[in-house]
Amino acid sequence: MIKHKKEFSRRVKTYEQHAIIQKQIAFELTSLIENLKFNTVVDLGAGSGEIYKHLKTKPSLFIAIDLSEKMCEIHPKEPNIELFNIDFESSELDNILNRQKVDLIISSSSLQWCNDLDKFFEKISHSSSVFAFSIFTANTFKTIFSTTNLEPIIYKKELLIEKLNRYFNVQTLFTKEYKLNFYDKLELFRHIKLTGVSGGEKRLDFKQTKELIQNYPLDFLEFEALFCVATTKNLS
Ligand SMILES: C[S@@+](CC[C@H](N)C(=O)[O-])C[C@H]1O[C@@H](n2cnc3c(N)ncnc32)[C@H](O)[C@@H]1O
């Protein structure tokens, strides 16, 4: 099983309570497209439905896709919503995208888990008129990485920008930094676990974790998200 699938399923209840930054990012992403009208929307890594909840004008068809069965269970259920418990990197997404005209493909805080971003962007670039997403960059938890000398496992913003320009006509592109404050360090590190943002990847042993908690110099966690609204090169 893909590690982060297990992690998101396990953390589903606590994700809902603790994913403050992800909820803020989903809100900011939907504000970027709020003046546009879409009939059919596909949400990749839809989770508990933050995107759907924030869309001011609900589309006639909203297709929510998520790898975690538990996340699908807590997504809003309405007559205009179709839910698919599938991997957005699988060929099942192709079938969905080929079935009807999709006006908007949207994704918030989920694509950092994409294993083959080139293949994925290539696929999306053939399929939709508008692609709007937010993605965590390698600057997320940057002081944790510099304190432990570990390399971030998610994409650097420079690489993301290079790939986006290869496949899309980029209309909006910016990064934004966030800080989440904590009263104590244990609570800070618990947050990482509770929101599943580490993807379930355990890279430190007990001694290293203890050292990190002792040596981490901040009382906040750092996040950086890249926001993008793009159209495909084929269509514009
Ligand atoms: C951080 S949550 C974001 C959820 C929601 N978009 C939001 O903004 O709150 C990431 C979601 O992506 C899903 N996910 C991760 N990799 C996926 C994949 N390859 N295919 C489908 N869903 C995936 C996870 O199960 C999880 O629900």
The ligand as a Gaussian input file, in Angstrom:
#p B3LYP/6-31G(d) Opt

LIG

0 1
 C       -3.377000      17.260000       2.521000
 S       -4.797000      16.410000       1.980000
 C       -5.646000      17.695000       1.112000
 C       -7.122000      17.444000       1.044000
 C       -7.939000      18.585000       0.464000
 N       -7.635000      18.812000      -0.933000
 C       -7.761000      19.841000       1.281000
 O       -7.333000      20.853000       0.711000
 O       -8.036000      19.823000       2.492000
 C       -4.158000      15.385000       0.663000
 C       -5.176000      14.409000       0.105000
 O       -4.640000      13.852000      -1.101000
 C       -4.964000      12.472000      -1.143000
 N       -3.998000      11.831000      -2.061000
 C       -2.651000      11.772000      -1.922000
 N       -2.091000      11.131000      -2.966000
 C       -3.118000      10.773000      -3.791000
 C       -3.183000      10.083000      -5.030000
 N       -2.075000       9.622000      -5.623000
 N       -4.389000       9.896000      -5.608000
 C       -5.532000      10.365000      -5.004000
 N       -5.527000      11.028000      -3.808000
 C       -4.334000      11.237000      -3.213000
 C       -4.869000      12.025000       0.318000
 O       -5.589000      10.829000       0.557000
 C       -5.481000      13.233000       1.034000
 O       -6.865000      13.116000       1.204000

